[in-house]
């Protein structure tokens, strides 16, 4: 049985919603979807000022956990 398919924008919106609930993330973090073969994962990027803000490392760690959770539930659309 295949997983439901979501667009990159939908997956990123889901990740942002989860991060708002579970982490105190600084503004300025850019989330992207990195595809590899038949899988995908989130990547976070930010400018140096955002990376230096309190909470950034915790936010990136939480993004990895959220991505693991969502990847088990959804495929990304092509």
C-alpha positions in Angstrom: 0.0 0.0 0.0 1.5 3.3 -1.0 1.6 6.4 1.2 -0.4 9.5 0.4 1.5 12.1 -1.7 2.0 15.7 -0.7 3.8 18.5 -2.5 7.0 20.0 -1.2 5.1 23.1 -0.2 2.5 21.0 1.8 5.3 19.1 3.6 7.1 22.3 4.5 3.9 23.9 5.8 3.3 20.7 7.9 6.9 20.9 9.2 6.5 24.6 10.1 3.3 24.0 11.9 4.9 21.2 14.0 8.0 23.4 14.8 5.7 26.2 16.0 4.2 23.7 18.5 7.3 22.0 19.6 10.3 24.3 19.3 11.1 28.0 19.7 12.7 28.6 16.3 14.2 31.9 15.3 12.7 33.7 12.2 14.7 33.4 9.0 15.1 29.6 8.7 14.5 28.3 5.2 13.2 24.7 5.0 13.6 22.8 1.8 12.9 19.2 0.7 15.9 17.1 -0.5 15.0 14.1 -2.6 17.1 11.0 -2.9 15.9 8.0 -5.0 12.5 7.1 -3.6 12.9 9.0 -0.4 13.1 12.6 0.9 14.2 14.6 3.9 14.1 18.2 5.1 17.1 20.6 5.0 17.4 23.8 7.0 19.4 26.8 5.9 19.8 30.3 7.3 22.1 33.3 7.2 24.8 33.6 9.8 22.8 35.9 12.0 19.9 33.5 12.2 22.3 30.5 12.8 23.8 32.4 15.8 20.4 33.0 17.5 19.4 31.0 20.5 17.3 28.0 19.6 18.6 27.4 16.1 20.4 24.1 16.8 17.4 22.8 18.7 15.1 23.8 15.9 17.2 22.0 13.2 17.3 18.9 15.4 13.5 19.0 15.8 13.2 19.5 12.0 15.0 16.2 11.5 12.6 14.4 13.9 9.6 16.0 12.2 11.0 14.9 8.8 11.5 11.4 10.0 7.9 11.3 11.2 6.4 12.8 8.1 8.5 10.7 5.7 6.9 7.6 7.3 3.5 9.0 6.5 3.9 10.7 3.1 5.6 10.6 -0.2 6.6 13.8 -2.0 5.0 14.5 -5.3 7.1 14.5 -8.4 
